[in-house]
Amino acid sequence: MPGKPWGIYQRFNDLVEETGELANAIQVKEGWKTKNRSKSDLVDSVCDVLFSTFLIANHYRVDLEKEYPKILKEIDERRKKGDFDHV
């Protein structure tokens, strides 16, 4: 039995859930949690976060092909100024 169609709030909640699963996968990969506490695979989790992000961008009609390069350029300019030296 199919459920109700998802709106933007459900999409955002899904992104939060998937991000939590990614955090768990990273903790397992880095040895902070044991494999038996793993909720999902690292690769699957990264892809799930991206998919959820793409759906939200689509909902708000964000043209990622146009906007993402601009953001990368801004990040690179900040990197060159030393904004990320502490990382």
TORTI-555524 format. One record per atom (N, C-alpha, C, CB): residue in three letters; x, z, y. Coordinates in steps of 0.02 Angstrom, whole numbers, plus 50000, padded with zeros to 5 digits. Glycine has a CB too. Layout:
type = ala px = X pz = Z py = Y
...
This chain:
type = met px = 50042 pz = 50000 py = 49941
type = met px = 50000 pz = 50000 py = 50000
type = met px = 50044 pz = 50000 py = 50062
type = met px = 49952 pz = 50061 py = 50000
type = pro px = 50041 pz = 49948 py = 50102
type = pro px = 50083 pz = 49945 py = 50162
type = pro px = 50061 pz = 49997 py = 50214
type = pro px = 50082 pz = 49875 py = 50192
type = gly px = 50111 pz = 50022 py = 50250
type = gly px = 50096 pz = 50069 py = 50304
type = gly px = 50079 pz = 50033 py = 50368
type = gly px = 50155 pz = 50115 py = 50315
type = lys px = 50071 pz = 50073 py = 50419
type = lys px = 50057 pz = 50045 py = 50485
type = lys px = 50118 pz = 50007 py = 50511
type = lys px = 50036 pz = 50101 py = 50535
type = pro px = 50107 pz = 49956 py = 50552
type = pro px = 50164 pz = 49921 py = 50582
type = pro px = 50204 pz = 49970 py = 50627
type = pro px = 50140 pz = 49860 py = 50624
type = trp px = 50269 pz = 49961 py = 50627
type = trp px = 50311 pz = 50005 py = 50666
type = trp px = 50313 pz = 49983 py = 50739
type = trp px = 50382 pz = 50007 py = 50638
type = gly px = 50310 pz = 50031 py = 50783
type = gly px = 50321 pz = 50019 py = 50854
type = gly px = 50392 pz = 50038 py = 50873
type = gly px = 50269 pz = 50059 py = 50896
type = ile px = 50405 pz = 50038 py = 50937
type = ile px = 50473 pz = 50052 py = 50960
type = ile px = 50495 pz = 50123 py = 50945
type = ile px = 50478 pz = 50039 py = 51035
type = tyr px = 50449 pz = 50171 py = 50947
type = tyr px = 50468 pz = 50240 py = 50933
type = tyr px = 50490 pz = 50249 py = 50861
type = tyr px = 50410 pz = 50287 py = 50947
type = gln px = 50456 pz = 50215 py = 50815
type = gln px = 50476 pz = 50218 py = 50745
type = gln px = 50543 pz = 50183 py = 50735
type = gln px = 50423 pz = 50186 py = 50700
type = arg px = 50554 pz = 50128 py = 50771
type = arg px = 50618 pz = 50092 py = 50766
type = arg px = 50675 pz = 50137 py = 50792
type = arg px = 50616 pz = 50027 py = 50807
type = phe px = 50662 pz = 50172 py = 50847
type = phe px = 50714 pz = 50216 py = 50874
type = phe px = 50727 pz = 50274 py = 50826
type = phe px = 50693 pz = 50243 py = 50943
type = asn px = 50675 pz = 50303 py = 50798
type = asn px = 50684 pz = 50357 py = 50749
type = asn px = 50723 pz = 50333 py = 50689
type = asn px = 50616 pz = 50385 py = 50728
type = asp px = 50710 pz = 50271 py = 50668
type = asp px = 50747 pz = 50243 py = 50612
type = asp px = 50821 pz = 50236 py = 50630
type = asp px = 50718 pz = 50174 py = 50593
type = leu px = 50836 pz = 50215 py = 50691
type = leu px = 50906 pz = 50210 py = 50713
type = leu px = 50940 pz = 50278 py = 50711
type = leu px = 50909 pz = 50181 py = 50785
type = val px = 50905 pz = 50329 py = 50733
type = val px = 50933 pz = 50397 py = 50731
type = val px = 50945 pz = 50419 py = 50658
type = val px = 50884 pz = 50448 py = 50765
type = glu px = 50898 pz = 50405 py = 50615
type = glu px = 50906 pz = 50422 py = 50544
type = glu px = 50965 pz = 50385 py = 50514
type = glu px = 50842 pz = 50405 py = 50505
type = glu px = 50970 pz = 50320 py = 50527
type = glu px = 51025 pz = 50280 py = 50501
type = glu px = 51093 pz = 50303 py = 50528
type = glu px = 51014 pz = 50206 py = 50517
type = thr px = 51093 pz = 50324 py = 50592
type = thr px = 51155 pz = 50350 py = 50622
type = thr px = 51176 pz = 50415 py = 50588
type = thr px = 51146 pz = 50362 py = 50698
type = gly px = 51127 pz = 50456 py = 50570
type = gly px = 51143 pz = 50517 py = 50532
type = gly px = 51173 pz = 50501 py = 50464
type = gly px = 51080 pz = 50559 py = 50524
type = glu px = 51146 pz = 50450 py = 50432
type = glu px = 51173 pz = 50430 py = 50367
type = glu px = 51244 pz = 50402 py = 50375
type = glu px = 51128 pz = 50378 py = 50333
type = leu px = 51256 pz = 50367 py = 50430
type = leu px = 51324 pz = 50342 py = 50444
type = leu px = 51372 pz = 50401 py = 50455
type = leu px = 51324 pz = 50295 py = 50505
type = ala px = 51349 pz = 50451 py = 50492
type = ala px = 51391 pz = 50510 py = 50503
type = ala px = 51408 pz = 50543 py = 50436
type = ala px = 51355 pz = 50561 py = 50550
type = asn px = 51359 pz = 50548 py = 50393
type = asn px = 51370 pz = 50578 py = 50327
type = asn px = 51421 pz = 50536 py = 50287
type = asn px = 51304 pz = 50583 py = 50287
type = ala px = 51413 pz = 50470 py = 50289
type = ala px = 51459 pz = 50426 py = 50252
type = ala px = 51530 pz = 50432 py = 50278
type = ala px = 51436 pz = 50353 py = 50257
type = ile px = 51538 pz = 50439 py = 50344
type = ile px = 51604 pz = 50449 py = 50373
type = ile px = 51634 pz = 50516 py = 50352
type = ile px = 51601 pz = 50445 py = 50450
type = gln px = 51593 pz = 50568 py = 50351
type = gln px = 51617 pz = 50633 py = 50329
type = gln px = 51640 pz = 50631 py = 50257
type = gln px = 51562 pz = 50687 py = 50337
type = val px = 51605 pz = 50595 py = 50215
type = val px = 51625 pz = 50588 py = 50145
type = val px = 51690 pz = 50548 py = 50141
type = val px = 51570 pz = 50554 py = 50103
type = lys px = 51693 pz = 50493 py = 50177
type = lys px = 51752 pz = 50449 py = 50176
type = lys px = 51815 pz = 50486 py = 50200
type = lys px = 51740 pz = 50387 py = 50219
type = glu px = 51806 pz = 50529 py = 50251
type = glu px = 51863 pz = 50565 py = 50280
type = glu px = 51879 pz = 50630 py = 50243
type = glu px = 51849 pz = 50580 py = 50353
type = gly px = 51839 pz = 50646 py = 50192
type = gly px = 51853 pz = 50705 py = 50151
type = gly px = 51824 pz = 50770 py = 50177
type = gly px = 51926 pz = 50713 py = 50146
type = trp px = 51781 pz = 50768 py = 50227
type = trp px = 51749 pz = 50828 py = 50252
type = trp px = 51691 pz = 50850 py = 50208
type = trp px = 51725 pz = 50818 py = 50324
type = lys px = 51663 pz = 50802 py = 50171
type = lys px = 51611 pz = 50816 py = 50122
type = lys px = 51630 pz = 50784 py = 50057
type = lys px = 51541 pz = 50791 py = 50147
type = thr px = 51607 pz = 50813 py = 50002
type = thr px = 51622 pz = 50784 py = 49937
type = thr px = 51576 pz = 50725 py = 49923
type = thr px = 51616 pz = 50837 py = 49882
type = lys px = 51597 pz = 50682 py = 49877
type = lys px = 51557 pz = 50623 py = 49860
type = lys px = 51487 pz = 50641 py = 49834
type = lys px = 51593 pz = 50581 py = 49809
type = asn px = 51481 pz = 50699 py = 49803
type = asn px = 51415 pz = 50716 py = 49777
type = asn px = 51367 pz = 50736 py = 49833
type = asn px = 51421 pz = 50774 py = 49726
type = arg px = 51392 pz = 50743 py = 49895
type = arg px = 51348 pz = 50757 py = 49952
type = arg px = 51335 pz = 50693 py = 49993
type = arg px = 51380 pz = 50810 py = 49998
type = ser px = 51357 pz = 50636 py = 49966
type = ser px = 51348 pz = 50572 py = 50001
type = ser px = 51274 pz = 50551 py = 49999
type = ser px = 51392 pz = 50518 py = 49969
type = lys px = 51249 pz = 50528 py = 50056
type = lys px = 51181 pz = 50504 py = 50061
type = lys px = 51178 pz = 50428 py = 50058
type = lys px = 51148 pz = 50528 py = 50125
type = ser px = 51232 pz = 50395 py = 50081
type = ser px = 51233 pz = 50322 py = 50077
type = ser px = 51304 pz = 50297 py = 50085
type = ser px = 51188 pz = 50291 py = 50132
type = asp px = 51313 pz = 50234 py = 50069
type = asp px = 51377 pz = 50200 py = 50073
type = asp px = 51396 pz = 50185 py = 50145
type = asp px = 51376 pz = 50136 py = 50031
type = leu px = 51459 pz = 50188 py = 50161
type = leu px = 51483 pz = 50176 py = 50230
type = leu px = 51464 pz = 50106 py = 50254
type = leu px = 51559 pz = 50186 py = 50234
type = val px = 51477 pz = 50055 py = 50214
type = val px = 51462 pz = 49986 py = 50234
type = val px = 51387 pz = 49977 py = 50245
type = val px = 51488 pz = 49936 py = 50181
type = asp px = 51347 pz = 50002 py = 50198
type = asp px = 51274 pz = 49997 py = 50206
type = asp px = 51251 pz = 50032 py = 50269
type = asp px = 51239 pz = 50028 py = 50145
type = ser px = 51280 pz = 50090 py = 50283
type = ser px = 51259 pz = 50128 py = 50342
type = ser px = 51276 pz = 50092 py = 50407
type = ser px = 51293 pz = 50196 py = 50341
type = val px = 51336 pz = 50063 py = 50411
type = val px = 51354 pz = 50025 py = 50471
type = val px = 51305 pz = 49968 py = 50481
type = val px = 51427 pz = 49998 py = 50466
type = cys px = 51291 pz = 49932 py = 50427
type = cys px = 51245 pz = 49875 py = 50432
type = cys px = 51174 pz = 49897 py = 50450
type = cys px = 51243 pz = 49837 py = 50365
type = asp px = 51151 pz = 49953 py = 50423
type = asp px = 51085 pz = 49979 py = 50440
type = asp px = 51080 pz = 49998 py = 50514
type = asp px = 51068 pz = 50040 py = 50397
type = val px = 51133 pz = 50029 py = 50541
type = val px = 51134 pz = 50046 py = 50612
type = val px = 51131 pz = 49983 py = 50655
type = val px = 51197 pz = 50088 py = 50630
type = leu px = 51171 pz = 49933 py = 50636
type = leu px = 51170 pz = 49870 py = 50674
type = leu px = 51101 pz = 49837 py = 50671
type = leu px = 51223 pz = 49822 py = 50646
type = phe px = 51071 pz = 49836 py = 50611
type = phe px = 51006 pz = 49804 py = 50604
type = phe px = 50954 pz = 49839 py = 50648
type = phe px = 50984 pz = 49806 py = 50530
type = ser px = 50954 pz = 49905 py = 50646
type = ser px = 50906 pz = 49943 py = 50688
type = ser px = 50919 pz = 49929 py = 50762
type = ser px = 50912 pz = 50019 py = 50673
type = thr px = 50982 pz = 49925 py = 50781
type = thr px = 51000 pz = 49911 py = 50851
type = thr px = 50976 pz = 49841 py = 50871
type = thr px = 51076 pz = 49918 py = 50861
type = phe px = 50985 pz = 49793 py = 50826
type = phe px = 50962 pz = 49725 py = 50840
type = phe px = 50886 pz = 49722 py = 50849
type = phe px = 50983 pz = 49677 py = 50784
type = leu px = 50850 pz = 49760 py = 50808
type = leu px = 50777 pz = 49760 py = 50814
type = leu px = 50755 pz = 49790 py = 50882
type = leu px = 50745 pz = 49800 py = 50757
type = ile px = 50789 pz = 49843 py = 50903
type = ile px = 50773 pz = 49873 py = 50968
type = ile px = 50790 pz = 49825 py = 51025
type = ile px = 50811 pz = 49941 py = 50977
type = ala px = 50848 pz = 49793 py = 51020
type = ala px = 50867 pz = 49744 py = 51071
type = ala px = 50816 pz = 49688 py = 51074
type = ala px = 50938 pz = 49715 py = 51057
type = asn px = 50794 pz = 49665 py = 51017
type = asn px = 50744 pz = 49612 py = 51014
type = asn px = 50678 pz = 49635 py = 51046
type = asn px = 50732 pz = 49590 py = 50942
type = his px = 50658 pz = 49696 py = 51033
type = his px = 50596 pz = 49723 py = 51061
type = his px = 50598 pz = 49720 py = 51138
type = his px = 50585 pz = 49795 py = 51038
type = tyr px = 50655 pz = 49738 py = 51166
type = tyr px = 50663 pz = 49739 py = 51239
type = tyr px = 50690 pz = 49673 py = 51267
type = tyr px = 50708 pz = 49796 py = 51259
type = arg px = 50694 pz = 49623 py = 51224
type = arg px = 50718 pz = 49557 py = 51243
type = arg px = 50787 pz = 49558 py = 51276
type = arg px = 50668 pz = 49525 py = 51291
type = val px = 50831 pz = 49597 py = 51245
type = val px = 50901 pz = 49599 py = 51267
type = val px = 50937 pz = 49540 py = 51234
type = val px = 50935 pz = 49668 py = 51250
type = asp px = 50965 pz = 49496 py = 51273
type = asp px = 51002 pz = 49439 py = 51247
type = asp px = 51073 pz = 49462 py = 51231
type = asp px = 51002 pz = 49379 py = 51299
type = leu px = 51083 pz = 49483 py = 51169
type = leu px = 51148 pz = 49511 py = 51149
type = leu px = 51205 pz = 49459 py = 51154
type = leu px = 51144 pz = 49537 py = 51078
type = glu px = 51191 pz = 49396 py = 51142
type = glu px = 51243 pz = 49345 py = 51148
type = glu px = 51268 pz = 49339 py = 51220
type = glu px = 51218 pz = 49277 py = 51123
type = lys px = 51224 pz = 49352 py = 51267
type = lys px = 51242 pz = 49349 py = 51338
type = lys px = 51271 pz = 49416 py = 51362
type = lys px = 51180 pz = 49331 py = 51380
type = glu px = 51240 pz = 49471 py = 51343
type = glu px = 51257 pz = 49536 py = 51371
type = glu px = 51317 pz = 49570 py = 51338
type = glu px = 51198 pz = 49581 py = 51367
type = tyr px = 51324 pz = 49562 py = 51273
type = tyr px = 51378 pz = 49597 py = 51238
type = tyr px = 51447 pz = 49578 py = 51263
type = tyr px = 51373 pz = 49583 py = 51164
type = pro px = 51462 pz = 49513 py = 51274
type = pro px = 51528 pz = 49497 py = 51302
type = pro px = 51541 pz = 49530 py = 51370
type = pro px = 51534 pz = 49421 py = 51309
type = lys px = 51489 pz = 49537 py = 51411
type = lys px = 51498 pz = 49571 py = 51476
type = lys px = 51519 pz = 49644 py = 51465
type = lys px = 51433 pz = 49568 py = 51517
type = ile px = 51486 pz = 49677 py = 51418
type = ile px = 51502 pz = 49747 py = 51404
type = ile px = 51573 pz = 49752 py = 51376
type = ile px = 51451 pz = 49777 py = 51355
type = leu px = 51592 pz = 49707 py = 51332
type = leu px = 51660 pz = 49708 py = 51305
type = leu px = 51712 pz = 49700 py = 51360
type = leu px = 51669 pz = 49653 py = 51252
type = lys px = 51698 pz = 49656 py = 51408
type = lys px = 51743 pz = 49646 py = 51464
type = lys px = 51749 pz = 49710 py = 51505
type = lys px = 51718 pz = 49587 py = 51509
type = glu px = 51693 pz = 49743 py = 51519
type = glu px = 51694 pz = 49806 py = 51556
type = glu px = 51734 pz = 49859 py = 51519
type = glu px = 51623 pz = 49830 py = 51569
type = ile px = 51724 pz = 49863 py = 51454
type = ile px = 51761 pz = 49912 py = 51413
type = ile px = 51836 pz = 49897 py = 51415
type = ile px = 51736 pz = 49913 py = 51341
type = asp px = 51853 pz = 49833 py = 51411
type = asp px = 51924 pz = 49814 py = 51413
type = asp px = 51956 pz = 49831 py = 51480
type = asp px = 51931 pz = 49739 py = 51399
type = glu px = 51918 pz = 49820 py = 51534
type = glu px = 51944 pz = 49838 py = 51601
type = glu px = 51954 pz = 49914 py = 51606
type = glu px = 51895 pz = 49815 py = 51655
type = arg px = 51908 pz = 49952 py = 51579
type = arg px = 51916 pz = 50025 py = 51580
type = arg px = 51975 pz = 50047 py = 51537
type = arg px = 51852 pz = 50060 py = 51554
type = arg px = 51984 pz = 50012 py = 51480
type = arg px = 52041 pz = 50028 py = 51436
type = arg px = 52107 pz = 50015 py = 51472
type = arg px = 52038 pz = 49985 py = 51370
type = lys px = 52110 pz = 49960 py = 51509
type = lys px = 52171 pz = 49943 py = 51546
type = lys px = 52186 pz = 49994 py = 51601
type = lys px = 52165 pz = 49873 py = 51576
type = lys px = 52134 pz = 50025 py = 51628
type = lys px = 52143 pz = 50076 py = 51679
type = lys px = 52160 pz = 50144 py = 51649
type = lys px = 52080 pz = 50082 py = 51722
type = gly px = 52158 pz = 50148 py = 51582
type = gly px = 52176 pz = 50211 py = 51549
type = gly px = 52118 pz = 50257 py = 51533
type = gly px = 52225 pz = 50247 py = 51590
type = asp px = 52057 pz = 50232 py = 51540
type = asp px = 51999 pz = 50275 py = 51527
type = asp px = 51995 pz = 50301 py = 51456
type = asp px = 51936 pz = 50238 py = 51543
type = phe px = 52028 pz = 50267 py = 51409
type = phe px = 52023 pz = 50287 py = 51339
type = phe px = 52089 pz = 50314 py = 51311
type = phe px = 51999 pz = 50228 py = 51298
type = asp px = 52136 pz = 50331 py = 51355
type = asp px = 52200 pz = 50354 py = 51332
type = asp px = 52196 pz = 50421 py = 51293
type = asp px = 52247 pz = 50362 py = 51391
type = his px = 52144 pz = 50460 py = 51307
type = his px = 52137 pz = 50525 py = 51275
type = his px = 52109 pz = 50519 py = 51204
type = his px = 52091 pz = 50569 py = 51317
type = val px = 52087 pz = 50460 py = 51185
type = val px = 52057 pz = 50451 py = 51119
type = val px = 52111 pz = 50444 py = 51066
type = val px = 52011 pz = 50390 py = 51117
